[in-house]
Each structure stands twice: as structure tokens, then as C-alpha cells.
Amino acid sequence: MSEDVLEFGSPAHAESRFAGPRFATPPAVPPILAALSAAFFFGSLMYPWQTTRLIAGADYASLNATDIVTYAVNTAVGSAYVVGMMGLGAITATTILGRRRQRRPLMLAGVGLSTMLLVLLVSLIALGGRQIAATYIIGIPATAATQVEVGLYLALAAPFAAMLAMFLSPAARRRRITPVEASYDEEDDAISDLTVTPVR
């Protein structure tokens, strides 16, 4: 009866399938994006979101050509944005620095929160800030011309940068895992060359 030989896998097959991802980023990219998100958020608080020019009637002639500058904390929408960004910042930091088991559920929560913030801010930009302006002209028979300012665009960039940081965090972590190639010499080959002879 011929001898049966058991062949063991070559070192190339022993590498982990997670060692070489198809898409990888440098480990510094997610923290840089998170820092940019924080900078955009800070800028959105410092710069105005909109400028409103009131054109009042005869009874409110003193309000003619009056410019009202709106900041994030002046309105309920801006306050909701601030609270949402604080939560998103905490989720982003935990996703980047947390353990592998925590990253997936936190990433899903962060993507959901950032998506809601993006929809809110895009709707405000599309409306030209009229929703914010309405808070100031209730009860006044006047018209208002509104103009979106740079603060609202910075507010839009903040959750977008945070979402990118969370998306790229797993790819950056996989890049740190380098496959360990096993070294074989003649003695190892001699030891690993095992034959199995069936018992008669």
C-alpha cells in the first residue's frame, strides 16, 4: 500500500486575511479629521450663521435697514446643533480610540447623528436661513431679507469631517497590523516533513 503524506500549508497561506486590507489609510488621518471637525465646530460658534435686514412699515420706521446678526446659540435650531455636535464629538473620539468591539455600534450611532445634523443644516442653507429669521419678526409687520453667512457652512463641515474620521478609523487600525512571515530553514523542513504510514 502506498504511503499517505500529509502536507502542511505554505507560509503564504498562514497570513491573516485581515493583515492586508484592500483600503488602508495612515493612522494619523482619523485624528486629523476629528481635529478639523472640532475646529469647524468652534468656527461655527464664532462666526454668524445669517444676517437679517428688516424692512419695517410706517409704524416701525426706526427698524428700517436694521441688520440682525444671528449666531448658533441665538436660536433653538443652533442650540440643538450645539448639543448634537457635543454628542457627536464624544462618539467620534471613542470610535477612534476605543476597542474593536465598541467601534461598530458607535460608528453606526455617529453616522446616524451626523446624517441628521447634515440634513438639518442643508435644509437651512437651502431655505436661505428664513426659518431662523422668522424667530425675530414674529408680531412685527415687516419683511426681512436674509443672507446665509460663513458660520452655517462651517457648521455643515463639522459633522461631515467627523463622519469621515469614523469611517476611516477601522482602515487606519488595520494598517498597523503587519503580517509576520515565518522563517523556515532546513532543520525546520526536516522536522515538519511528517509521513503517516497506515497500520496493517
C-alpha positions as CSV (number, residue, x, y, z in Angstrom):
1,M,0.0,0.0,0.0
2,S,1.3,3.4,-0.9
3,E,2.2,5.8,1.9
4,D,-0.1,8.7,2.6
5,V,1.7,12.0,3.1
6,L,0.2,14.9,5.0
7,E,1.3,18.3,3.5
8,F,1.1,21.4,5.6
9,G,0.2,24.8,4.2
10,S,2.8,27.1,3.0
11,P,3.7,30.3,4.9
12,A,1.8,32.4,2.3
13,H,-1.5,30.7,3.3
14,A,-0.7,31.3,7.0
15,E,-1.1,35.0,6.8
16,S,-4.1,36.6,8.3
17,R,-6.8,37.8,5.9
18,F,-7.0,41.0,7.9
19,A,-3.3,41.8,7.5
20,G,-3.6,43.3,4.1
21,P,-6.8,45.3,3.6
22,R,-7.8,46.5,0.2
23,F,-8.2,50.0,1.6
24,A,-6.0,51.5,4.2
25,T,-5.2,55.0,5.4
26,P,-2.3,56.3,7.5
27,P,-3.1,56.1,11.3
28,A,-2.8,59.9,11.6
29,V,-5.7,60.6,9.2
30,P,-8.7,60.0,11.5
31,P,-7.3,62.1,14.4
32,I,-6.6,64.9,11.9
33,L,-10.1,64.8,10.6
34,A,-11.5,64.8,14.1
35,A,-9.4,67.8,14.9
36,L,-10.7,69.6,11.8
37,S,-14.2,68.8,12.9
38,A,-13.6,70.4,16.2
39,A,-12.1,73.4,14.5
40,F,-15.1,73.7,12.2
41,F,-17.4,73.4,15.2
42,F,-15.6,76.2,17.1
43,G,-15.7,78.4,14.0
44,S,-19.4,77.8,13.6
45,L,-19.9,79.2,17.1
46,M,-17.6,82.2,16.5
47,Y,-19.0,83.3,13.0
48,P,-22.6,84.3,12.3
49,W,-25.0,82.0,10.7
50,Q,-27.1,84.6,9.0
51,T,-27.7,88.3,8.6
52,T,-31.3,89.6,8.5
53,R,-32.2,93.0,7.3
54,L,-35.6,94.2,8.4
55,I,-37.7,96.5,6.2
56,A,-40.4,97.7,8.6
57,G,-43.7,99.5,7.9
58,A,-44.6,103.0,8.8
59,D,-45.3,102.1,12.4
60,Y,-41.8,100.7,12.8
61,A,-39.8,103.2,10.8
62,S,-37.0,103.1,13.3
63,L,-36.4,99.4,12.3
64,N,-35.8,100.2,8.6
65,A,-32.5,98.8,7.3
66,T,-31.7,97.2,10.7
67,D,-29.3,94.3,10.4
68,I,-29.8,91.4,12.9
69,V,-26.8,89.1,13.1
70,T,-27.7,85.5,14.1
71,Y,-25.2,83.2,15.9
72,A,-25.6,79.5,16.6
73,V,-26.6,80.0,20.3
74,N,-29.2,82.7,19.4
75,T,-31.8,80.2,18.2
76,A,-33.3,76.9,19.2
77,V,-32.0,75.3,16.0
78,G,-28.5,76.4,16.8
79,S,-28.7,75.2,20.3
80,A,-29.9,71.8,19.1
81,Y,-26.9,71.7,16.7
82,V,-24.5,72.5,19.6
83,V,-25.9,69.7,21.7
84,G,-25.8,67.3,18.7
85,M,-22.2,68.2,17.9
86,M,-21.1,67.7,21.5
87,G,-22.5,64.2,21.4
88,L,-21.0,63.5,18.0
89,G,-17.6,64.6,19.2
90,A,-17.7,62.2,22.1
91,I,-18.8,59.4,19.8
92,T,-16.0,60.2,17.3
93,A,-13.3,60.2,19.9
94,T,-14.5,56.9,21.3
95,T,-14.7,55.3,17.9
96,I,-11.1,56.3,17.0
97,L,-9.6,55.4,20.4
98,G,-11.9,52.7,21.6
99,R,-11.7,48.9,21.3
100,R,-12.7,46.9,18.3
101,R,-15.9,45.7,19.8
102,Q,-17.0,49.2,20.5
103,R,-16.2,50.7,17.1
104,R,-19.1,49.3,15.0
105,P,-22.1,50.2,17.2
106,L,-20.5,53.6,17.9
107,M,-19.9,54.2,14.3
108,L,-23.5,53.4,13.4
109,A,-24.7,55.8,16.1
110,G,-22.3,58.5,15.0
111,V,-23.3,58.2,11.3
112,G,-27.0,58.4,12.2
113,L,-26.4,61.5,14.3
114,S,-24.2,63.2,11.8
115,T,-26.7,62.5,9.0
116,M,-29.5,64.2,10.9
117,L,-27.3,67.2,11.6
118,L,-26.3,67.4,7.9
119,V,-30.0,67.2,6.8
120,L,-30.9,69.9,9.2
121,L,-28.1,72.3,8.1
122,V,-28.6,71.6,4.4
123,S,-32.3,72.5,4.8
124,L,-31.4,75.7,6.5
125,I,-28.9,76.7,3.7
126,A,-31.5,75.8,1.1
127,L,-34.1,78.0,2.8
128,G,-31.6,80.9,3.0
129,G,-32.0,81.0,6.7
130,R,-35.6,82.0,6.6
131,Q,-36.5,79.7,9.5
132,I,-34.1,81.4,11.8
133,A,-35.2,84.8,10.6
134,A,-38.8,84.0,11.5
135,T,-37.9,84.0,15.2
136,Y,-37.1,87.6,15.1
137,I,-40.0,89.1,13.1
138,I,-43.0,87.4,14.9
139,G,-45.5,90.1,15.8
140,I,-43.8,92.8,13.7
141,P,-45.4,93.9,10.4
142,A,-42.2,93.9,8.5
143,T,-40.4,92.0,5.7
144,A,-36.9,90.6,6.1
145,A,-34.1,89.9,3.6
146,T,-31.9,87.1,4.9
147,Q,-28.4,86.1,3.9
148,V,-26.5,82.9,4.9
149,E,-23.2,83.6,6.5
150,V,-20.0,81.6,6.8
151,G,-20.8,80.2,10.2
152,L,-23.5,78.0,8.7
153,Y,-21.2,76.5,6.2
154,L,-18.6,75.8,8.9
155,A,-21.4,74.1,10.9
156,L,-22.1,71.9,7.9
157,A,-18.4,70.9,7.5
158,A,-18.1,69.8,11.2
159,P,-20.3,66.7,11.2
160,F,-19.1,65.8,7.7
161,A,-15.4,65.7,8.9
162,A,-16.4,63.7,12.0
163,M,-18.2,61.2,9.9
164,L,-15.2,60.8,7.6
165,A,-13.0,60.3,10.7
166,M,-15.2,57.5,11.9
167,F,-15.4,55.8,8.5
168,L,-11.6,55.8,8.1
169,S,-10.7,54.7,11.6
170,P,-11.0,50.9,11.0
171,A,-8.9,51.1,7.9
172,A,-6.2,53.0,9.7
173,R,-6.2,50.5,12.5
174,R,-5.8,47.5,10.1
175,R,-2.8,49.2,8.5
176,R,-0.9,48.8,11.8
177,I,-1.2,45.0,11.6
178,T,1.7,43.7,9.6
179,P,1.9,40.1,8.6
180,V,4.6,38.1,10.3
181,E,6.3,35.9,7.8
182,A,7.5,32.6,9.2
183,S,11.1,31.8,8.6
184,Y,12.0,28.3,7.7
185,D,15.4,26.7,7.5
186,E,16.5,23.2,6.6
187,E,16.1,21.9,10.1
188,D,12.5,23.1,10.3
189,D,11.8,21.4,7.0
190,A,13.2,18.2,8.2
191,I,11.1,18.3,11.4
192,S,7.9,19.3,9.6
193,D,8.2,16.6,7.0
194,L,5.9,14.1,8.5
195,T,4.7,10.9,6.9
196,V,1.9,8.7,8.0
197,T,2.1,5.0,7.4
198,P,-1.2,3.1,7.8
199,V,-1.2,0.2,10.3
200,R,-1.6,-3.2,8.7
